[in-house]
């Protein structure tokens, strides 16, 4: 039986040991600043998601703190984990470091594996600590924007399911 560790942190005083061996933190700057993203975003130099349109419903992401939602997400992550493990899920109120990509990497490192790291107040999602995804900044930005779109509609479990499906079907070549 695979044990899934979900870390819920309201901040961390983690040592700055770099998990980002696959690139410089500045080169991988924000996967996505998902301030109100509603769907797939074209990657830009800063990899920022498109803003919410007037038709979009922007839900408060603090719904990720709901125990039933967290349990459903953990169950989905456990189901997804294969022989090499899977993603952990980390939710923080806000990233403590100025470089949120570095902050997400440090939080993923605390889980001893790759993690989907979410800042609820900043509405930022990172897919950190996965050696394969580290090289695909545009894909991570697109994936974070799509996931943010689900979160904006309050569809937290569905957003995670969508992200895992996209990761499973991504062509790493």
C-alpha positions in Angstrom: 0.0 0.0 0.0 1.4 3.4 -1.0 1.5 6.0 1.7 0.7 9.5 0.5 1.9 12.3 2.6 0.0 15.5 2.2 1.8 18.5 3.7 -0.3 21.5 4.7 2.0 24.3 5.7 1.2 27.9 6.6 4.8 28.7 6.0 8.1 27.0 6.4 11.5 27.9 7.7 13.0 25.3 5.4 16.7 25.3 4.7 17.5 26.6 1.3 18.8 23.3 -0.2 18.1 23.5 -3.9 15.9 20.9 -5.4 16.1 22.6 -8.7 19.2 20.8 -10.0 17.7 20.8 -13.5 18.1 24.6 -13.9 18.6 27.9 -12.3 15.6 29.1 -10.2 15.6 32.4 -12.2 15.5 30.5 -15.5 12.5 28.6 -14.2 10.9 31.6 -12.6 7.2 31.3 -11.9 5.5 28.3 -13.5 2.4 30.2 -13.3 1.1 33.2 -11.5 -2.4 31.9 -11.7 -4.1 35.1 -10.5 -7.5 34.3 -11.9 -6.5 32.0 -14.7 -9.5 30.4 -16.4 -7.9 27.8 -18.7 -5.0 27.1 -20.9 -2.6 29.9 -21.1 0.0 30.5 -23.7 3.4 30.5 -22.2 5.1 33.9 -22.1 8.5 34.9 -21.0 7.2 35.1 -17.5 5.0 32.1 -17.9 2.0 33.9 -16.5 -1.5 32.6 -17.0 -4.2 34.6 -18.8 -6.4 36.7 -16.4 -10.0 35.8 -15.6 -12.5 36.8 -18.2 -15.8 38.6 -17.2 -17.7 35.3 -17.7 -15.4 33.3 -15.4 -16.3 32.6 -11.8 -13.3 33.2 -9.6 -13.7 31.0 -6.5 -11.6 31.5 -3.4 -9.0 28.7 -3.4 -9.2 28.3 0.4 -11.7 25.5 -0.5 -8.6 23.4 -0.8 -8.4 23.4 3.0 -11.8 21.5 3.2 -11.1 18.1 4.7 -13.4 16.3 2.3 -11.8 18.0 -0.7 -8.3 17.2 0.6 -9.3 13.5 1.2 -10.6 13.2 -2.4 -7.5 14.8 -3.8 -5.2 12.5 -1.7 -7.3 9.5 -2.9 -6.8 10.5 -6.5 -3.1 11.1 -6.0 -2.8 7.6 -4.4 -4.7 6.0 -7.3 -2.4 7.8 -9.8 0.9 6.8 -8.2 2.6 4.0 -10.1 5.6 2.0 -9.5 7.8 5.1 -9.3 5.5 6.9 -6.9 3.4 9.9 -7.7 2.8 13.5 -6.8 2.4 14.8 -3.3 0.1 17.8 -2.7 1.2 20.8 -0.7 -1.0 23.8 0.1 0.3 27.0 1.7 -1.4 30.3 2.3 1.5 32.1 0.7 5.0 31.4 -0.5 7.5 32.9 2.0 10.3 33.4 -0.5 10.2 36.1 -3.2 11.0 33.5 -5.8 7.9 31.3 -5.7 9.4 28.7 -8.0 12.2 28.2 -5.5 9.7 28.2 -2.6 7.7 25.5 -4.3 10.8 23.4 -5.0 11.7 23.6 -1.3 8.3 22.5 -0.3 8.3 19.6 -2.7 11.7 18.6 -1.3 10.1 18.4 2.2 7.7 15.7 0.8 10.7 13.7 -0.6 9.1 13.6 -4.1 7.5 15.6 -6.8 4.6 17.8 -5.6 1.8 19.9 -6.8 2.3 23.0 -4.7 -0.4 25.6 -4.4 -0.5 29.0 -2.7 -4.1 29.8 -2.0 -3.8 33.5 -1.3 -1.5 34.2 -4.2 -3.4 31.8 -6.5 -0.2 30.2 -7.8 0.3 26.5 -8.8 3.7 24.9 -9.4 4.5 21.3 -10.4 7.8 21.0 -8.7 10.4 18.3 -8.0 9.6 16.1 -11.0 12.8 15.6 -12.9 11.1 15.1 -16.3 8.8 18.2 -16.0 11.7 20.4 -14.9 12.8 20.8 -18.5 9.4 21.7 -19.9 8.7 25.2 -18.5 6.1 26.0 -21.2 4.2 22.8 -20.5 4.3 23.4 -16.7 2.9 26.9 -17.3 0.1 25.7 -19.5 -0.7 22.9 -17.1 -0.8 25.3 -14.1 -3.0 27.7 -16.1 -5.5 24.9 -16.9 -5.5 23.6 -13.3 -6.0 27.2 -12.0 -9.1 27.4 -14.3 -10.6 24.4 -12.6 -9.7 25.9 -9.2 -11.3 29.2 -10.1 -14.6 27.3 -10.6 -14.2 25.5 -7.3 -13.5 22.2 -9.1 -10.5 21.3 -7.1 -10.5 17.5 -7.5 -11.3 17.8 -11.2 -8.4 20.2 -11.6 -6.0 17.7 -10.0 -7.5 14.9 -12.1 -7.0 17.0 -15.3 -3.4 17.8 -14.4 -2.5 14.1 -13.7 -4.1 13.1 -17.0 -2.1 15.7 -18.9 1.1 14.7 -17.2 0.4 11.0 -18.1 -0.2 11.8 -21.7 2.6 14.5 -22.2 5.2 13.6 -24.8 8.5 14.2 -23.1 10.5 14.1 -26.3 
